Amino acid sequence: MPRIGEIKCCNPACGCTDVAVHRTAGGKLSARCHKCATERWAPVGTRAHRDMTAQTVMDEDEAPAPEPAPKTEPAPTAAPAKKPRSSAFDLAAL
């Protein structure tokens, strides 16, 4: 996991300001404090990922990766209209 920058520890009792932030191959962010061992994980596309990216002080050689566009579901197709039954004994409907 390559290091992309530093962030402040999320443990208020710790106060550490140089926690290393790493990005996995899938894009998930992770940070583990070296003093209190508090861990933070942020999957791609979540609010936690956006917040953690905004709070991270990026290293000089790292530029923030663009967020992937949210997947849009295709519009539902209109269901074909059912034809009314002409008779209770319509063999074609079977």
Backbone atoms as SQL, in Angstrom:
CREATE TABLE atoms (id INTEGER PRIMARY KEY, chain TEXT, resi INTEGER, resn TEXT, atom TEXT, x REAL, y REAL, z REAL);
INSERT INTO atoms VALUES
  (1, 'A', 1, 'MET', 'N', 0.848, -1.173, 0.000),
  (2, 'A', 1, 'MET', 'CA', 0.000, 0.000, 0.000),
  (3, 'A', 1, 'MET', 'C', 0.895, 1.239, 0.000),
  (4, 'A', 2, 'PRO', 'N', 0.758, 2.050, -1.006),
  (5, 'A', 2, 'PRO', 'CA', 1.593, 3.260, -1.051),
  (6, 'A', 2, 'PRO', 'C', 1.069, 4.345, -0.113),
  (7, 'A', 3, 'ARG', 'N', 1.987, 5.026, 0.502),
  (8, 'A', 3, 'ARG', 'CA', 1.655, 6.140, 1.387),
  (9, 'A', 3, 'ARG', 'C', 1.298, 7.349, 0.518),
  (10, 'A', 4, 'ILE', 'N', 0.198, 8.039, 0.880),
  (11, 'A', 4, 'ILE', 'CA', -0.202, 9.204, 0.095),
  (12, 'A', 4, 'ILE', 'C', -0.130, 10.506, 0.880),
  (13, 'A', 5, 'GLY', 'N', -0.051, 10.435, 2.212),
  (14, 'A', 5, 'GLY', 'CA', 0.018, 11.664, 2.995),
  (15, 'A', 5, 'GLY', 'C', -0.106, 11.411, 4.478),
  (16, 'A', 6, 'GLU', 'N', -0.462, 12.488, 5.217),
  (17, 'A', 6, 'GLU', 'CA', -0.602, 12.419, 6.668),
  (18, 'A', 6, 'GLU', 'C', -1.937, 13.014, 7.085),
  (19, 'A', 7, 'ILE', 'N', -2.414, 12.552, 8.235),
  (20, 'A', 7, 'ILE', 'CA', -3.681, 13.028, 8.772),
  (21, 'A', 7, 'ILE', 'C', -3.558, 13.081, 10.293),
  (22, 'A', 8, 'LYS', 'N', -4.434, 13.838, 10.931),
  (23, 'A', 8, 'LYS', 'CA', -4.464, 13.918, 12.387),
  (24, 'A', 8, 'LYS', 'C', -5.167, 12.671, 12.925),
  (25, 'A', 9, 'CYS', 'N', -4.723, 12.178, 14.079),
  (26, 'A', 9, 'CYS', 'CA', -5.324, 11.000, 14.703),
  (27, 'A', 9, 'CYS', 'C', -6.772, 11.312, 15.098),
  (28, 'A', 10, 'CYS', 'N', -7.651, 10.316, 14.930),
  (29, 'A', 10, 'CYS', 'CA', -9.065, 10.533, 15.253),
  (30, 'A', 10, 'CYS', 'C', -9.352, 10.326, 16.739),
  (31, 'A', 11, 'ASN', 'N', -8.356, 9.882, 17.510),
  (32, 'A', 11, 'ASN', 'CA', -8.511, 9.709, 18.950),
  (33, 'A', 11, 'ASN', 'C', -8.208, 11.046, 19.630),
  (34, 'A', 12, 'PRO', 'N', -9.204, 11.696, 20.246),
  (35, 'A', 12, 'PRO', 'CA', -8.953, 12.999, 20.857),
  (36, 'A', 12, 'PRO', 'C', -7.951, 12.955, 22.013),
  (37, 'A', 13, 'ALA', 'N', -7.794, 11.820, 22.660),
  (38, 'A', 13, 'ALA', 'CA', -6.848, 11.704, 23.759),
  (39, 'A', 13, 'ALA', 'C', -5.410, 11.609, 23.266),
  (40, 'A', 14, 'CYS', 'N', -5.224, 11.244, 22.011),
  (41, 'A', 14, 'CYS', 'CA', -3.872, 11.042, 21.473),
  (42, 'A', 14, 'CYS', 'C', -3.251, 12.365, 21.023),
  (43, 'A', 15, 'GLY', 'N', -3.896, 13.047, 20.104),
  (44, 'A', 15, 'GLY', 'CA', -3.378, 14.323, 19.631),
  (45, 'A', 15, 'GLY', 'C', -2.258, 14.216, 18.620),
  (46, 'A', 16, 'CYS', 'N', -1.970, 13.047, 18.109),
  (47, 'A', 16, 'CYS', 'CA', -0.915, 12.860, 17.112),
  (48, 'A', 16, 'CYS', 'C', -1.341, 13.506, 15.789),
  (49, 'A', 17, 'THR', 'N', -0.433, 14.200, 15.134),
  (50, 'A', 17, 'THR', 'CA', -0.782, 14.905, 13.893),
  (51, 'A', 17, 'THR', 'C', -0.070, 14.357, 12.666),
  (52, 'A', 18, 'ASP', 'N', 0.703, 13.281, 12.809),
  (53, 'A', 18, 'ASP', 'CA', 1.456, 12.774, 11.665),
  (54, 'A', 18, 'ASP', 'C', 1.189, 11.293, 11.391),
  (55, 'A', 19, 'VAL', 'N', -0.096, 10.925, 11.345),
  (56, 'A', 19, 'VAL', 'CA', -0.483, 9.549, 11.057),
  (57, 'A', 19, 'VAL', 'C', -0.409, 9.335, 9.543),
  (58, 'A', 20, 'ALA', 'N', 0.295, 8.300, 9.120),
  (59, 'A', 20, 'ALA', 'CA', 0.454, 8.026, 7.692),
  (60, 'A', 20, 'ALA', 'C', -0.844, 7.484, 7.105),
  (61, 'A', 21, 'VAL', 'N', -1.210, 7.984, 5.918),
  (62, 'A', 21, 'VAL', 'CA', -2.394, 7.524, 5.199),
  (63, 'A', 21, 'VAL', 'C', -1.918, 6.725, 4.000),
  (64, 'A', 22, 'HIS', 'N', -2.512, 5.543, 3.814),
  (65, 'A', 22, 'HIS', 'CA', -2.155, 4.662, 2.711),
  (66, 'A', 22, 'HIS', 'C', -3.380, 4.403, 1.855),
  (67, 'A', 23, 'ARG', 'N', -3.150, 4.147, 0.559),
  (68, 'A', 23, 'ARG', 'CA', -4.236, 3.809, -0.367),
  (69, 'A', 23, 'ARG', 'C', -4.005, 2.387, -0.871),
  (70, 'A', 24, 'THR', 'N', -5.038, 1.531, -0.763),
  (71, 'A', 24, 'THR', 'CA', -4.936, 0.162, -1.252),
  (72, 'A', 24, 'THR', 'C', -5.092, 0.141, -2.762),
  (73, 'A', 25, 'ALA', 'N', -4.896, -1.027, -3.356),
  (74, 'A', 25, 'ALA', 'CA', -5.047, -1.171, -4.807),
  (75, 'A', 25, 'ALA', 'C', -6.479, -0.879, -5.244),
  (76, 'A', 26, 'GLY', 'N', -7.445, -1.166, -4.385),
  (77, 'A', 26, 'GLY', 'CA', -8.852, -0.904, -4.700),
  (78, 'A', 26, 'GLY', 'C', -9.283, 0.523, -4.438),
  (79, 'A', 27, 'GLY', 'N', -8.407, 1.343, -3.839),
  (80, 'A', 27, 'GLY', 'CA', -8.722, 2.740, -3.595),
  (81, 'A', 27, 'GLY', 'C', -9.112, 3.056, -2.169),
  (82, 'A', 28, 'LYS', 'N', -9.258, 2.041, -1.312),
  (83, 'A', 28, 'LYS', 'CA', -9.640, 2.269, 0.079),
  (84, 'A', 28, 'LYS', 'C', -8.507, 2.990, 0.811),
  (85, 'A', 29, 'LEU', 'N', -8.855, 3.941, 1.660),
  (86, 'A', 29, 'LEU', 'CA', -7.862, 4.658, 2.456),
  (87, 'A', 29, 'LEU', 'C', -7.747, 4.011, 3.832),
  (88, 'A', 30, 'SER', 'N', -6.533, 3.969, 4.362),
  (89, 'A', 30, 'SER', 'CA', -6.327, 3.432, 5.701),
  (90, 'A', 30, 'SER', 'C', -5.286, 4.273, 6.421),
  (91, 'A', 31, 'ALA', 'N', -5.477, 4.404, 7.726),
  (92, 'A', 31, 'ALA', 'CA', -4.526, 5.137, 8.565),
  (93, 'A', 31, 'ALA', 'C', -4.508, 4.470, 9.927),
  (94, 'A', 32, 'ARG', 'N', -3.292, 4.276, 10.480),
  (95, 'A', 32, 'ARG', 'CA', -3.134, 3.683, 11.805),
  (96, 'A', 32, 'ARG', 'C', -2.140, 4.521, 12.582),
  (97, 'A', 33, 'CYS', 'N', -2.589, 5.028, 13.726),
  (98, 'A', 33, 'CYS', 'CA', -1.739, 5.883, 14.564),
  (99, 'A', 33, 'CYS', 'C', -0.600, 5.065, 15.156),
  (100, 'A', 34, 'HIS', 'N', 0.605, 5.612, 15.104),
  (101, 'A', 34, 'HIS', 'CA', 1.773, 4.909, 15.621),
  (102, 'A', 34, 'HIS', 'C', 1.915, 5.042, 17.124),
  (103, 'A', 35, 'LYS', 'N', 1.125, 5.941, 17.754),
  (104, 'A', 35, 'LYS', 'CA', 1.198, 6.108, 19.205),
  (105, 'A', 35, 'LYS', 'C', 0.109, 5.316, 19.926),
  (106, 'A', 36, 'CYS', 'N', -1.151, 5.470, 19.491),
  (107, 'A', 36, 'CYS', 'CA', -2.260, 4.835, 20.213),
  (108, 'A', 36, 'CYS', 'C', -2.861, 3.646, 19.460),
  (109, 'A', 37, 'ALA', 'N', -2.418, 3.370, 18.237),
  (110, 'A', 37, 'ALA', 'CA', -2.862, 2.239, 17.406),
  (111, 'A', 37, 'ALA', 'C', -4.324, 2.331, 16.979),
  (112, 'A', 38, 'THR', 'N', -4.904, 3.531, 16.965),
  (113, 'A', 38, 'THR', 'CA', -6.255, 3.706, 16.466),
  (114, 'A', 38, 'THR', 'C', -6.224, 3.609, 14.941),
  (115, 'A', 39, 'GLU', 'N', -7.175, 2.837, 14.383),
  (116, 'A', 39, 'GLU', 'CA', -7.210, 2.629, 12.942),
  (117, 'A', 39, 'GLU', 'C', -8.422, 3.319, 12.328),
  (118, 'A', 40, 'ARG', 'N', -8.253, 3.762, 11.084),
  (119, 'A', 40, 'ARG', 'CA', -9.344, 4.339, 10.301),
  (120, 'A', 40, 'ARG', 'C', -9.314, 3.694, 8.931),
  (121, 'A', 41, 'TRP', 'N', -10.494, 3.282, 8.435),
  (122, 'A', 41, 'TRP', 'CA', -10.625, 2.733, 7.088),
  (123, 'A', 41, 'TRP', 'C', -11.746, 3.486, 6.390),
  (124, 'A', 42, 'ALA', 'N', -11.553, 3.763, 5.107),
  (125, 'A', 42, 'ALA', 'CA', -12.571, 4.488, 4.352),
  (126, 'A', 42, 'ALA', 'C', -12.705, 3.866, 2.963),
  (127, 'A', 43, 'PRO', 'N', -13.780, 3.091, 2.719),
  (128, 'A', 43, 'PRO', 'CA', -14.000, 2.515, 1.399),
  (129, 'A', 43, 'PRO', 'C', -14.308, 3.595, 0.362),
  (130, 'A', 44, 'VAL', 'N', -13.979, 3.310, -0.881),
  (131, 'A', 44, 'VAL', 'CA', -14.182, 4.259, -1.979),
  (132, 'A', 44, 'VAL', 'C', -15.670, 4.548, -2.150),
  (133, 'A', 45, 'GLY', 'N', -15.996, 5.809, -2.391),
  (134, 'A', 45, 'GLY', 'CA', -17.369, 6.222, -2.666),
  (135, 'A', 45, 'GLY', 'C', -18.198, 6.536, -1.436),
  (136, 'A', 46, 'THR', 'N', -17.623, 6.437, -0.252),
  (137, 'A', 46, 'THR', 'CA', -18.376, 6.713, 0.962),
  (138, 'A', 46, 'THR', 'C', -18.075, 8.124, 1.464),
  (139, 'A', 47, 'ARG', 'N', -18.905, 8.573, 2.379),
  (140, 'A', 47, 'ARG', 'CA', -18.687, 9.898, 2.972),
  (141, 'A', 47, 'ARG', 'C', -17.380, 9.913, 3.759),
  (142, 'A', 48, 'ALA', 'N', -17.074, 8.794, 4.415),
  (143, 'A', 48, 'ALA', 'CA', -15.828, 8.699, 5.175),
  (144, 'A', 48, 'ALA', 'C', -14.615, 8.870, 4.258),
  (145, 'A', 49, 'HIS', 'N', -14.690, 8.329, 3.052),
  (146, 'A', 49, 'HIS', 'CA', -13.590, 8.465, 2.093),
  (147, 'A', 49, 'HIS', 'C', -13.422, 9.925, 1.680),
  (148, 'A', 50, 'ARG', 'N', -14.526, 10.604, 1.409),
  (149, 'A', 50, 'ARG', 'CA', -14.454, 12.020, 1.024),
  (150, 'A', 50, 'ARG', 'C', -13.908, 12.863, 2.170),
  (151, 'A', 51, 'ASP', 'N', -14.369, 12.603, 3.403),
  (152, 'A', 51, 'ASP', 'CA', -13.897, 13.360, 4.564),
  (153, 'A', 51, 'ASP', 'C', -12.417, 13.101, 4.828),
  (154, 'A', 52, 'MET', 'N', -12.019, 11.849, 4.733),
  (155, 'A', 52, 'MET', 'CA', -10.625, 11.509, 5.008),
  (156, 'A', 52, 'MET', 'C', -9.704, 12.101, 3.943),
  (157, 'A', 53, 'THR', 'N', -10.144, 12.121, 2.691),
  (158, 'A', 53, 'THR', 'CA', -9.358, 12.726, 1.614),
  (159, 'A', 53, 'THR', 'C', -9.211, 14.227, 1.847),
  (160, 'A', 54, 'ALA', 'N', -10.280, 14.872, 2.303),
  (161, 'A', 54, 'ALA', 'CA', -10.238, 16.313, 2.547),
  (162, 'A', 54, 'ALA', 'C', -9.315, 16.652, 3.723),
  (163, 'A', 55, 'GLN', 'N', -9.225, 15.790, 4.735),
  (164, 'A', 55, 'GLN', 'CA', -8.408, 16.048, 5.914),
  (165, 'A', 55, 'GLN', 'C', -6.943, 15.662, 5.724),
  (166, 'A', 56, 'THR', 'N', -6.648, 14.879, 4.698),
  (167, 'A', 56, 'THR', 'CA', -5.287, 14.389, 4.481),
  (168, 'A', 56, 'THR', 'C', -4.419, 15.467, 3.849),
  (169, 'A', 57, 'VAL', 'N', -3.246, 15.666, 4.435),
  (170, 'A', 57, 'VAL', 'CA', -2.232, 16.543, 3.847),
  (171, 'A', 57, 'VAL', 'C', -1.420, 15.653, 2.918),
  (172, 'A', 58, 'MET', 'N', -1.596, 15.847, 1.611),
  (173, 'A', 58, 'MET', 'CA', -0.969, 14.971, 0.625),
  (174, 'A', 58, 'MET', 'C', 0.535, 15.199, 0.564),
  (175, 'A', 59, 'ASP', 'N', 1.269, 14.121, 0.291),
  (176, 'A', 59, 'ASP', 'CA', 2.703, 14.242, 0.035),
  (177, 'A', 59, 'ASP', 'C', 2.899, 14.995, -1.278),
  (178, 'A', 60, 'GLU', 'N', 4.110, 15.520, -1.506),
  (179, 'A', 60, 'GLU', 'CA', 4.363, 16.324, -2.709),
  (180, 'A', 60, 'GLU', 'C', 4.158, 15.528, -3.990),
  (181, 'A', 61, 'ASP', 'N', 4.527, 14.245, -3.980),
  (182, 'A', 61, 'ASP', 'CA', 4.432, 13.454, -5.206),
  (183, 'A', 61, 'ASP', 'C', 3.052, 12.835, -5.410),
  (184, 'A', 62, 'GLU', 'N', 2.140, 13.030, -4.475),
  (185, 'A', 62, 'GLU', 'CA', 0.791, 12.469, -4.599),
  (186, 'A', 62, 'GLU', 'C', -0.219, 13.565, -4.887),
  (187, 'A', 63, 'ALA', 'N', -1.017, 13.345, -5.892),
  (188, 'A', 63, 'ALA', 'CA', -2.150, 14.226, -6.175),
  (189, 'A', 63, 'ALA', 'C', -3.407, 13.464, -5.791),
  (190, 'A', 64, 'PRO', 'N', -4.423, 14.149, -5.287),
  (191, 'A', 64, 'PRO', 'CA', -5.630, 13.423, -4.903),
  (192, 'A', 64, 'PRO', 'C', -6.266, 12.756, -6.116),
  (193, 'A', 65, 'ALA', 'N', -6.579, 11.481, -5.955),
  (194, 'A', 65, 'ALA', 'CA', -7.207, 10.736, -7.049),
  (195, 'A', 65, 'ALA', 'C', -8.663, 11.177, -7.169),
  (196, 'A', 66, 'PRO', 'N', -9.145, 11.320, -8.375),
  (197, 'A', 66, 'PRO', 'CA', -10.539, 11.722, -8.529),
  (198, 'A', 66, 'PRO', 'C', -11.473, 10.621, -8.047),
  (199, 'A', 67, 'GLU', 'N', -12.567, 11.042, -7.461),
  (200, 'A', 67, 'GLU', 'CA', -13.571, 10.084, -6.996),
  (201, 'A', 67, 'GLU', 'C', -14.199, 9.414, -8.210),
  (202, 'A', 68, 'PRO', 'N', -14.403, 8.103, -8.153),
  (203, 'A', 68, 'PRO', 'CA', -15.082, 7.455, -9.265),
  (204, 'A', 68, 'PRO', 'C', -16.540, 7.897, -9.322),
  (205, 'A', 69, 'ALA', 'N', -17.048, 8.010, -10.531),
  (206, 'A', 69, 'ALA', 'CA', -18.437, 8.434, -10.690),
  (207, 'A', 69, 'ALA', 'C', -19.352, 7.359, -10.119),
  (208, 'A', 70, 'PRO', 'N', -20.403, 7.760, -9.418),
  (209, 'A', 70, 'PRO', 'CA', -21.311, 6.754, -8.876),
  (210, 'A', 70, 'PRO', 'C', -21.982, 5.988, -10.003),
  (211, 'A', 71, 'LYS', 'N', -22.164, 4.702, -9.763),
  (212, 'A', 71, 'LYS', 'CA', -22.788, 3.868, -10.785),
  (213, 'A', 71, 'LYS', 'C', -24.268, 4.210, -10.874),
  (214, 'A', 72, 'THR', 'N', -24.716, 4.447, -12.072),
  (215, 'A', 72, 'THR', 'CA', -26.125, 4.748, -12.269),
  (216, 'A', 72, 'THR', 'C', -26.813, 3.502, -12.792),
  (217, 'A', 73, 'GLU', 'N', -27.986, 3.271, -12.284),
  (218, 'A', 73, 'GLU', 'CA', -28.750, 2.117, -12.733),
  (219, 'A', 73, 'GLU', 'C', -29.514, 2.502, -13.992),
  (220, 'A', 74, 'PRO', 'N', -29.624, 1.586, -14.933),
  (221, 'A', 74, 'PRO', 'CA', -30.372, 1.905, -16.150),
  (222, 'A', 74, 'PRO', 'C', -31.843, 2.135, -15.822),
  (223, 'A', 75, 'ALA', 'N', -32.465, 2.971, -16.608),
  (224, 'A', 75, 'ALA', 'CA', -33.871, 3.275, -16.385),
  (225, 'A', 75, 'ALA', 'C', -34.698, 2.011, -16.624),
  (226, 'A', 76, 'PRO', 'N', -35.691, 1.785, -15.778),
  (227, 'A', 76, 'PRO', 'CA', -36.502, 0.585, -15.972),
  (228, 'A', 76, 'PRO', 'C', -37.292, 0.685, -17.277),
  (229, 'A', 77, 'THR', 'N', -37.360, -0.423, -17.956),
  (230, 'A', 77, 'THR', 'CA', -38.110, -0.445, -19.218),
  (231, 'A', 77, 'THR', 'C', -39.593, -0.577, -18.899),
  (232, 'A', 78, 'ALA', 'N', -40.394, -0.039, -19.763),
  (233, 'A', 78, 'ALA', 'CA', -41.833, -0.106, -19.564),
  (234, 'A', 78, 'ALA', 'C', -42.312, -1.539, -19.784),
  (235, 'A', 79, 'ALA', 'N', -43.141, -2.022, -18.870),
  (236, 'A', 79, 'ALA', 'CA', -43.665, -3.377, -18.982),
  (237, 'A', 79, 'ALA', 'C', -44.663, -3.427, -20.137),
  (238, 'A', 80, 'PRO', 'N', -44.643, -4.514, -20.914),
  (239, 'A', 80, 'PRO', 'CA', -45.607, -4.606, -22.012),
  (240, 'A', 80, 'PRO', 'C', -47.022, -4.680, -21.462),
  (241, 'A', 81, 'ALA', 'N', -47.919, -4.028, -22.149),
  (242, 'A', 81, 'ALA', 'CA', -49.307, -3.999, -21.713),
  (243, 'A', 81, 'ALA', 'C', -49.924, -5.384, -21.884),
  (244, 'A', 82, 'LYS', 'N', -50.638, -5.824, -20.872),
  (245, 'A', 82, 'LYS', 'CA', -51.286, -7.128, -20.941),
  (246, 'A', 82, 'LYS', 'C', -52.597, -6.998, -21.689),
  (247, 'A', 83, 'LYS', 'N', -52.855, -7.970, -22.558),
  (248, 'A', 83, 'LYS', 'CA', -54.133, -7.914, -23.279),
  (249, 'A', 83, 'LYS', 'C', -55.211, -8.544, -22.408),
  (250, 'A', 84, 'PRO', 'N', -56.393, -8.010, -22.453),
  (251, 'A', 84, 'PRO', 'CA', -57.468, -8.545, -21.621),
  (252, 'A', 84, 'PRO', 'C', -57.842, -9.950, -22.074),
  (253, 'A', 85, 'ARG', 'N', -58.232, -10.762, -21.140),
  (254, 'A', 85, 'ARG', 'CA', -58.656, -12.132, -21.454),
  (255, 'A', 85, 'ARG', 'C', -60.060, -12.087, -22.016),
  (256, 'A', 86, 'SER', 'N', -60.248, -12.827, -23.074),
  (257, 'A', 86, 'SER', 'CA', -61.572, -12.825, -23.698),
  (258, 'A', 86, 'SER', 'C', -62.468, -13.884, -23.086),
  (259, 'A', 87, 'SER', 'N', -61.894, -14.948, -22.577),
  (260, 'A', 87, 'SER', 'CA', -62.703, -16.021, -22.038),
  (261, 'A', 87, 'SER', 'C', -61.927, -16.740, -20.952),
  (262, 'A', 88, 'ALA', 'N', -62.607, -17.372, -20.055),
  (263, 'A', 88, 'ALA', 'CA', -61.963, -18.147, -19.009),
  (264, 'A', 88, 'ALA', 'C', -61.350, -19.414, -19.588),
  (265, 'A', 89, 'PHE', 'N', -61.827, -19.854, -20.768),
  (266, 'A', 89, 'PHE', 'CA', -61.342, -21.091, -21.396),
  (267, 'A', 89, 'PHE', 'C', -60.458, -20.804, -22.597),
  (268, 'A', 90, 'ASP', 'N', -59.670, -19.717, -22.542),
  (269, 'A', 90, 'ASP', 'CA', -58.800, -19.339, -23.657),
  (270, 'A', 90, 'ASP', 'C', -57.549, -20.221, -23.616),
  (271, 'A', 91, 'LEU', 'N', -57.434, -21.150, -24.555),
  (272, 'A', 91, 'LEU', 'CA', -56.300, -22.072, -24.569),
  (273, 'A', 91, 'LEU', 'C', -55.005, -21.403, -25.018),
  (274, 'A', 92, 'ALA', 'N', -55.060, -20.287, -25.725),
  (275, 'A', 92, 'ALA', 'CA', -53.873, -19.595, -26.193),
  (276, 'A', 92, 'ALA', 'C', -53.126, -18.953, -25.024),
  (277, 'A', 93, 'ALA', 'N', -53.815, -18.654, -23.938),
  (278, 'A', 93, 'ALA', 'CA', -53.197, -18.016, -22.787),
  (279, 'A', 93, 'ALA', 'C', -52.372, -19.002, -21.977),
  (280, 'A', 94, 'LEU', 'N', -52.559, -20.275, -22.202),
  (281, 'A', 94, 'LEU', 'CA', -51.814, -21.296, -21.443),
  (282, 'A', 94, 'LEU', 'C', -50.494, -21.430, -22.043);
